[in-house]
Amino acid sequence: MKANIHPHYRTVVFHDTSANEYFKVGSTIKTDREIELEGVTYPYVTIDVSSKSHPYYTGKQRSVSAEGSVARFTQRFGRFVDVKRGA
């Protein structure tokens, strides 16, 4: 087995800035930043979206109204549908 070909695996703190949540996860990501958490210094990475802030996981996702979609379709293409029916 070759030596020194694997990246350094260690515990890293990820900070979800939109939800202000911290996650400790094992990772090989490279970073120069550090943070002290629970009396221990860890490598530190900021992220924009995680399971604490993503709409799919939080249940705050936008629902599409079926009535709105049908009304928009009729408004845009209704004249073409009426022309074909009359012919």
MOGI-V563100 format. One record per run of one state. SS is the DSSP state (H for helix, E for strand, - for the rest). FROM is the first residue (numbers start at 1). LEN is the number of residues. Records with the same first field share a line. If there is no record, write none. Layout:
# MOGI-V563100
SS = FROM-LEN + FROM-LEN
This chain:
# MOGI-V563100
- = 1-9 + 17-4 + 28-6 + 38-2 + 48-7 + 59-7 + 87-1
E = 10-7 + 21-7 + 34-4 + 40-8
H = 55-4 + 66-21
